[in-house]
Amino acid sequence: MLRFLILLLTPLLFVFATPSYATTSRFLLVSPGSADNPHWQNAVMLAQQAACQLNVELQVGYVSPKKRSNWLAISSYIDQDRALDGVIFMAQPTEDNQVLFSKLEQHAVPYITLENSLPPEAMASLETHKSRYPRWLAHLSFDDVQAGYLLAKALIERAKASQAPPYQLIALSGAHIEIARQRNKGLHMALGESPDVTLNQLIYTNWDPERSRSQTLKLLKRYPETNIIWAASDKSALGAQQALGELGIKPHQQMALGGIDWQANALKAIKKGEYSASVGGHVLLASYALVELFDAANGADPQSDSRNFANLAISHPGQTQAASMATLSRIDFRALSRALSPDKRDHQLTMDKLQPTSPTLLSKACLPQPN
């Protein structure tokens, strides 16, 4: 299992200039979120930056919120005159992924899947029949169990540093899907190591900040001694933050509060001392997958079939300064490519690889321009 720590992402909007030189390969990234989804918006921008550095064309498709079908998004690009050299997507639990994989095999298109979106048994079934899918180069996932665990540990530590016992926690989970289940599992692991912390109640918010706000008001009325709020996403935690404001409770100071995803407003709140922690890392998975596809298109064998990436919990204002989008977009993704540096032994994604390269080493066309 490959593990690495990732710097903090502060989302900003940028316009990426199109390089003037000709590209040689054409890849597709299918976003499961809409174009205005904060997480996927930044994941797409970083993947575009990687594409610019690698001198390849990256097109972006979006899964319909009604159909939830990757194939509908992919097929229109496959039918174009120019060949598609690879696809990156997150498997949908509502789609027959064996059929989807078979169609990609029939069209001879390599592909990489992302995230813990499928139930374990569904992923295991696909992996059991891996020989049927030789163009399935890798599955790259974000360690959601670890994310839930790290967040809970950070919040418990904060509560114990700022308040007297008893320590009581309410949990705002997401939807009834695998990603939320794994984050919940991490929470329970941390609680198992902290017998002096009581879980009052765990509820599902469907990732909705307004629902999180209203449910937090009800839960705090039911459990008035609560001093920790764990949320499976920053969206839910920010909804809870609104509820705290309505009740006159100061987040972070009087209530340990945090979520997962490194959302911009959460990071701003950490800087202000109004939010306790945010955990993240998976925003870079699509960029890394693009490097893998680039290497495969240029004759380099995949590093391994499956990799599970680790996260970083941000709980100190100084940490939020380390990696703005401007910083992350200057990462030298070429340093991760085995095709570009075959004699180099280490191509794994680790902290030293995430240091921004000098702007002078990059084409001006690849540098983000503030909008």
matplotlib code that plots the C-alpha trace (Angstrom):
import matplotlib.pyplot as plt

x = [0.0, 1.4, 1.0, 1.8, 0.9, -0.6, -0.5, -3.6, -5.6, -7.1, -9.5, -9.2, -10.5, -8.0, -8.0, -5.6, -4.0, -4.0, -0.5, 0.4, 2.3, 0.6, -0.5, 0.1, -2.4, -6.0, -7.4, -10.8, -11.6, -15.2, -16.3, -19.0, -19.8, -21.2, -19.0, -19.6, -18.9, -16.0, -14.0, -14.2, -13.7, -10.3, -9.5, -10.2, -8.0, -5.1, -5.5, -5.5, -2.3, -0.8, -2.0, -0.4, 3.0, 2.8, 1.8, -1.4, -5.0, -7.4, -11.1, -13.6, -17.0, -19.7, -21.9, -25.6, -27.1, -30.2, -28.7, -25.5, -23.9, -20.2, -20.8, -23.2, -20.5, -17.7, -19.4, -19.8, -16.0, -15.2, -17.4, -15.3, -12.9, -9.8, -8.8, -9.2, -6.0, -7.4, -10.2, -10.3, -13.6, -15.2, -17.3, -21.0, -22.7, -25.9, -24.2, -23.3, -19.6, -18.8, -20.7, -18.9, -15.5, -16.3, -17.3, -14.0, -12.2, -14.0, -13.0, -9.4, -9.4, -7.2, -8.8, -8.2, -10.8, -10.9, -12.3, -14.1, -17.4, -18.4, -19.4, -16.5, -18.2, -18.8, -15.1, -14.0, -16.1, -14.4, -10.9, -11.7, -12.3, -9.3, -8.0, -11.1, -10.1, -6.4, -6.9, -8.0, -4.6, -5.2, -7.6, -6.6, -8.5, -8.5, -8.3, -11.7, -11.4, -8.2, -9.9, -12.7, -10.2, -7.8, -10.7, -12.1, -8.6, -8.0, -11.4, -11.1, -7.6, -9.0, -11.9, -9.6, -7.3, -10.0, -12.8, -13.4, -15.1, -17.4, -16.7, -19.7, -19.8, -22.5, -21.7, -23.1, -22.5, -23.2, -25.4, -25.9, -23.0, -19.6, -17.5, -19.6, -19.6, -15.9, -15.5, -18.0, -15.8, -12.8, -14.8, -15.8, -12.2, -11.1, -13.9, -12.8, -9.5, -11.2, -13.5, -14.0, -15.8, -19.5, -21.1, -24.5, -25.9, -24.9, -27.2, -27.1, -27.4, -27.0, -24.1, -26.6, -25.4, -28.9, -30.0, -26.9, -27.7, -31.3, -30.3, -27.5, -30.0, -32.2, -29.3, -27.8, -31.2, -31.4, -27.8, -26.9, -23.5, -22.2, -18.7, -17.6, -19.2, -17.7, -18.8, -18.2, -17.7, -16.8, -20.2, -22.0, -19.6, -20.1, -23.9, -23.3, -21.2, -24.2, -26.3, -23.7, -23.8, -27.5, -27.1, -24.3, -21.8, -18.3, -17.0, -13.5, -13.4, -16.6, -17.2, -14.6, -15.9, -14.5, -15.0, -13.4, -12.5, -10.4, -13.2, -12.2, -14.6, -13.5, -9.8, -10.7, -12.5, -9.4, -7.3, -9.8, -9.8, -13.4, -13.0, -11.0, -9.8, -10.3, -8.9, -8.2, -5.9, -8.0, -8.1, -4.9, -5.9, -7.1, -3.8, -1.8, -4.1, -3.4, 0.4, -0.3, -2.2, 0.5, 3.1, 1.1, 0.6, 4.3, 5.3, 5.8, 4.2, 1.8, 3.3, 0.6, -3.0, -4.4, -3.2, -4.8, -3.6, -3.3, -4.6, -3.4, -5.4, -5.2, -5.8, -3.5, -3.8, -0.2, -0.8, -3.4, -0.8, 1.3, -0.6, -2.9, -4.2, -1.4, 1.1, -0.4, -0.7, 3.1, 3.8, 6.1, 3.9, 6.5, 8.7, 6.2, 6.4, 8.4, 8.2, 9.9, 12.6, 13.0, 16.3, 14.8, 14.0, 11.3, 8.2, 5.8, 3.7, 5.3, 5.6, 8.9, 7.2, 4.5, 6.9, 6.2, 8.7, 10.2, 7.9, 10.9, 10.9, 7.4, 6.0, 4.2, 1.2, 1.0, 1.0, -2.4, -3.6, -5.9, -9.3]
y = [0.0, 3.3, 6.1, 9.7, 12.9, 15.7, 19.4, 21.5, 22.7, 26.2, 26.3, 29.4, 30.0, 30.0, 30.1, 27.7, 28.9, 26.4, 25.4, 26.5, 23.3, 20.2, 17.4, 13.7, 11.9, 12.5, 11.5, 11.9, 12.6, 11.9, 14.0, 12.4, 15.9, 18.9, 21.6, 23.8, 21.1, 22.6, 19.4, 18.2, 21.7, 21.7, 18.1, 19.0, 22.1, 20.2, 17.4, 20.1, 21.4, 18.0, 17.6, 20.9, 19.8, 16.4, 18.0, 16.0, 16.8, 16.3, 16.5, 16.6, 14.9, 14.9, 12.2, 13.1, 13.5, 11.7, 8.8, 8.3, 6.5, 6.8, 5.1, 7.8, 10.4, 8.3, 7.0, 10.4, 10.9, 7.4, 8.0, 10.9, 10.6, 10.9, 7.9, 8.2, 7.1, 6.6, 7.4, 8.2, 7.8, 6.9, 3.7, 4.3, 1.8, 2.2, 1.1, -2.4, -1.9, -5.2, -4.1, -0.7, -2.3, -4.8, -1.9, -0.1, -3.3, -3.7, -0.2, -0.9, 2.1, 2.0, 3.2, 4.0, 4.0, 6.3, 6.4, 4.0, 4.4, 0.7, -1.7, -4.0, -7.0, -5.2, -4.1, -7.6, -9.1, -6.8, -7.6, -11.3, -11.1, -8.8, -11.0, -10.0, -6.4, -6.1, -2.3, -1.6, -0.3, 0.7, 1.6, 4.6, 5.4, 7.7, 6.0, 7.0, 4.9, 6.7, 10.1, 9.5, 8.2, 11.2, 13.7, 12.0, 11.9, 15.6, 16.7, 14.6, 16.0, 19.6, 18.9, 17.6, 20.5, 23.2, 21.7, 19.7, 16.2, 14.7, 14.4, 13.8, 13.6, 13.8, 12.6, 14.0, 11.4, 11.7, 9.4, 5.7, 5.0, 3.3, 6.4, 7.5, 4.0, 3.9, 7.3, 6.2, 3.1, 5.4, 7.4, 4.2, 3.1, 6.3, 6.1, 2.6, 4.1, 6.8, 5.1, 8.5, 9.9, 9.1, 8.9, 10.4, 9.8, 9.4, 10.7, 10.9, 14.3, 13.4, 15.8, 18.7, 21.7, 23.0, 19.6, 19.5, 22.8, 21.9, 18.5, 20.0, 22.3, 19.3, 17.1, 19.8, 20.3, 16.6, 16.3, 19.7, 18.5, 17.7, 19.3, 17.5, 17.5, 15.1, 15.5, 13.2, 16.3, 19.9, 20.8, 19.2, 20.6, 24.1, 23.6, 22.7, 25.8, 27.9, 26.2, 26.9, 30.5, 30.6, 29.1, 31.5, 28.7, 29.4, 26.7, 25.4, 27.3, 25.9, 23.0, 20.9, 20.9, 19.5, 17.7, 16.1, 17.5, 20.7, 23.0, 26.6, 28.0, 25.4, 26.3, 30.0, 29.2, 27.3, 30.4, 32.4, 29.9, 29.1, 25.5, 22.7, 20.4, 19.3, 16.1, 15.7, 14.5, 12.9, 16.1, 14.9, 11.4, 12.4, 14.2, 11.1, 8.9, 11.0, 10.6, 6.8, 6.9, 9.0, 6.5, 3.6, 5.4, 5.8, 2.2, 2.3, -0.5, 0.4, 0.5, -1.7, -2.6, -1.0, 1.8, 3.3, 6.8, 8.4, 11.8, 14.7, 16.3, 20.1, 21.5, 24.5, 27.9, 27.8, 24.6, 26.3, 28.6, 25.8, 24.8, 27.2, 26.2, 28.4, 26.2, 22.9, 23.9, 24.4, 20.8, 19.1, 16.2, 15.2, 14.1, 11.3, 10.0, 6.8, 7.4, 10.8, 9.5, 5.7, 5.6, 7.2, 4.6, 6.4, 7.6, 7.3, 10.3, 11.4, 14.7, 15.8, 15.4, 17.8, 20.7, 23.4, 23.6, 27.0, 28.8, 29.2, 25.5, 25.4, 26.7, 30.0, 28.3, 25.9, 28.4, 29.3, 32.8, 34.3, 35.1]
z = [0.0, -1.0, 1.6, 1.4, 3.1, 1.0, 1.6, 2.2, -0.7, -0.6, -3.7, -5.9, -9.4, -12.2, -16.0, -17.5, -20.7, -23.6, -24.7, -28.2, -29.0, -30.5, -28.2, -28.9, -26.7, -25.8, -22.4, -20.7, -17.1, -16.1, -13.1, -10.9, -9.6, -11.4, -12.9, -9.9, -7.3, -5.2, -4.8, -8.4, -9.7, -8.1, -9.0, -12.6, -12.5, -11.1, -13.7, -16.4, -15.0, -15.1, -18.7, -19.7, -18.2, -19.9, -23.2, -23.6, -24.3, -21.4, -22.0, -19.1, -19.1, -16.4, -15.1, -15.3, -11.8, -13.0, -15.0, -12.9, -15.9, -16.7, -20.1, -21.2, -20.5, -22.1, -25.2, -26.9, -26.7, -27.9, -31.0, -32.1, -35.0, -32.9, -30.7, -27.0, -25.2, -21.7, -19.3, -15.6, -13.8, -10.5, -10.8, -10.0, -7.7, -9.8, -13.0, -14.2, -14.1, -15.6, -18.7, -18.7, -18.3, -21.2, -23.4, -22.7, -23.5, -26.8, -27.8, -26.6, -24.3, -21.1, -17.9, -14.3, -11.6, -8.6, -5.0, -2.7, -4.5, -4.7, -1.9, -1.0, -2.6, -5.9, -6.1, -5.1, -7.9, -10.5, -9.1, -9.1, -12.9, -13.5, -16.3, -18.3, -18.1, -19.1, -19.9, -16.3, -15.4, -11.7, -9.0, -7.0, -3.8, -0.9, 2.5, 3.8, 7.0, 7.8, 7.0, 9.5, 12.1, 11.7, 12.0, 15.1, 16.8, 16.0, 17.3, 20.5, 21.1, 20.6, 23.0, 25.7, 25.3, 25.6, 27.8, 30.9, 30.8, 30.0, 26.3, 24.2, 20.3, 17.7, 14.1, 10.9, 8.2, 4.5, 2.5, 2.7, 0.3, 0.7, 1.1, 4.1, 5.6, 5.5, 7.1, 9.8, 10.4, 11.0, 13.5, 15.4, 15.4, 17.1, 19.6, 20.4, 21.5, 23.5, 26.1, 27.8, 24.7, 24.3, 20.9, 21.5, 18.0, 14.3, 11.7, 7.8, 6.2, 2.5, 2.4, 2.7, 4.7, 5.4, 6.7, 8.8, 10.3, 11.2, 12.5, 14.6, 16.3, 17.2, 18.3, 20.6, 22.2, 22.8, 24.0, 25.5, 26.9, 23.4, 22.9, 19.7, 16.3, 13.7, 10.1, 7.1, 4.9, 5.4, 3.8, 6.7, 9.3, 7.9, 8.2, 11.8, 12.2, 11.2, 13.9, 16.5, 15.6, 16.0, 19.5, 20.5, 20.7, 19.5, 17.3, 18.0, 21.3, 22.9, 20.4, 18.6, 15.0, 11.8, 8.5, 5.5, 2.0, 2.6, 1.4, 1.1, 3.7, 6.2, 5.7, 6.1, 9.4, 10.6, 9.9, 12.0, 14.9, 14.2, 13.0, 14.5, 11.7, 8.1, 6.5, 2.8, 0.1, -2.7, -4.8, -6.4, -7.4, -10.9, -11.6, -10.5, -12.6, -15.6, -15.1, -15.0, -18.3, -19.9, -18.9, -20.2, -23.5, -23.7, -23.0, -19.2, -17.2, -14.4, -11.0, -9.4, -9.8, -6.7, -4.4, -1.3, -0.5, 2.9, 4.1, 6.1, 8.9, 9.1, 12.5, 12.8, 11.0, 9.9, 7.9, 5.7, 4.3, 2.9, -0.3, -2.0, -5.4, -6.8, -5.0, -5.9, -9.5, -9.7, -8.6, -11.2, -12.2, -14.8, -11.8, -11.2, -14.8, -15.4, -19.2, -18.9, -16.5, -16.8, -15.0, -11.9, -9.3, -7.3, -9.0, -6.1, -5.0, -1.7, 0.1, -1.5, -5.0, -3.9, -3.5, -6.1, -8.8, -9.9, -12.3, -14.6, -15.1, -16.4, -19.7, -19.1, -20.8, -17.9, -15.1, -13.7, -14.2, -11.5, -12.9]

ax = plt.figure().add_subplot(projection="3d")
ax.plot(x, y, z, "-o")
ax.set_aspect("equal")
plt.show()
